[in-house]
Amino acid sequence: MTKFKGTQGKWVIKEFHGRHETDISCVDTRIASAKHYNYGNDDWTKNDPEPEQGRANAILISKAPEMLEMLENILSILETPNGVINILPIQKLIKEATNVKG
């Protein structure tokens, strides 16, 4: 297994900019920002599907360290004879990474 070289700790989404942008942070460090609007649309404040898409992107990005850790755990199990994988944490992580409820 390789050591993750990115920002250590739990990544979370923080909405500092309302419907227009979602920040992904770890403690007080901003890691990334997901934009929620369509630059080519002059009237992007009405009936724009982009906010949901931007939030979904932010949720997926925030789960990246957990997904990496999960993959490393699965690999270590598969590399051992008679490895048994508990699928419940995998299913939980997939649900968290794809849940777009706001």
C-alpha positions as CSV (number, residue, x, y, z in Angstrom):
1,M,0.0,0.0,0.0
2,T,1.1,3.5,-0.7
3,K,0.8,6.4,1.7
4,F,-1.8,9.0,0.6
5,K,0.1,12.2,-0.1
6,G,-2.9,14.5,-0.2
7,T,-4.5,16.4,2.7
8,Q,-4.8,14.1,5.7
9,G,-8.1,13.8,7.6
10,K,-11.8,13.7,6.8
11,W,-12.8,15.7,3.7
12,V,-16.2,17.3,4.0
13,I,-18.4,19.6,1.9
14,K,-19.0,23.1,3.1
15,E,-21.3,25.4,1.2
16,F,-19.9,28.9,1.6
17,H,-21.3,30.2,-1.6
18,G,-24.9,29.1,-1.5
19,R,-26.2,27.5,-4.7
20,H,-23.3,28.8,-6.8
21,E,-20.3,26.9,-5.4
22,T,-19.5,24.1,-2.9
23,D,-16.1,23.9,-1.1
24,I,-14.5,20.6,-0.1
25,S,-12.5,21.1,3.0
26,C,-10.4,19.3,5.6
27,V,-10.4,21.1,9.0
28,D,-9.5,24.7,7.8
29,T,-7.9,23.8,4.5
30,R,-9.9,24.2,1.3
31,I,-9.1,21.3,-1.0
32,A,-11.4,22.0,-4.0
33,S,-14.4,23.9,-5.1
34,A,-17.2,22.6,-7.3
35,K,-19.0,25.2,-9.4
36,H,-22.8,25.0,-9.8
37,Y,-23.7,27.2,-12.7
38,N,-23.7,27.3,-16.5
39,Y,-21.4,30.0,-17.7
40,G,-23.1,30.2,-21.1
41,N,-26.5,30.9,-19.7
42,D,-27.3,34.6,-18.9
43,D,-30.3,33.6,-16.8
44,W,-28.6,30.8,-14.8
45,T,-30.5,31.6,-11.6
46,K,-33.8,30.1,-12.9
47,N,-34.5,26.4,-13.6
48,D,-30.8,25.6,-13.9
49,P,-30.0,21.9,-13.2
50,E,-26.3,22.7,-12.5
51,P,-26.6,23.3,-8.7
52,E,-27.5,19.6,-8.2
53,Q,-24.8,18.4,-10.5
54,G,-22.2,20.6,-8.8
55,R,-23.2,19.3,-5.4
56,A,-23.0,15.7,-6.6
57,N,-19.5,16.5,-7.9
58,A,-18.5,17.9,-4.5
59,I,-19.9,14.9,-2.6
60,L,-17.9,12.5,-4.8
61,I,-14.7,14.5,-4.5
62,S,-15.1,14.6,-0.7
63,K,-15.3,10.8,-0.6
64,A,-12.0,10.3,-2.5
65,P,-9.8,9.5,0.5
66,E,-12.3,7.0,1.9
67,M,-12.6,5.4,-1.6
68,L,-8.8,5.1,-1.9
69,E,-8.6,3.5,1.6
70,M,-11.5,1.1,0.8
71,L,-9.7,0.0,-2.4
72,E,-6.5,-0.6,-0.6
73,N,-8.3,-2.6,2.0
74,I,-10.0,-4.7,-0.6
75,L,-6.7,-5.3,-2.4
76,S,-5.0,-6.4,0.8
77,I,-7.8,-8.9,1.4
78,L,-7.7,-10.2,-2.1
79,E,-4.0,-10.7,-1.9
80,T,-4.4,-13.1,1.1
81,P,-5.5,-16.7,0.8
82,N,-9.2,-17.2,1.6
83,G,-9.8,-13.5,1.8
84,V,-13.3,-12.5,2.8
85,I,-14.7,-9.1,1.9
86,N,-17.4,-7.4,4.0
87,I,-19.5,-5.6,1.4
88,L,-21.5,-3.5,3.8
89,P,-18.9,-0.7,4.2
90,I,-18.5,-0.7,0.4
91,Q,-22.2,-0.3,-0.1
92,K,-22.3,2.4,2.5
93,L,-19.5,4.4,0.9
94,I,-21.1,4.1,-2.5
95,K,-24.4,5.4,-1.1
96,E,-22.7,8.3,0.7
97,A,-20.7,9.2,-2.5
98,T,-23.8,9.3,-4.7
99,N,-26.3,10.8,-2.2
100,V,-27.2,14.3,-3.5
101,K,-29.8,15.3,-1.0
102,G,-29.2,18.9,-0.1
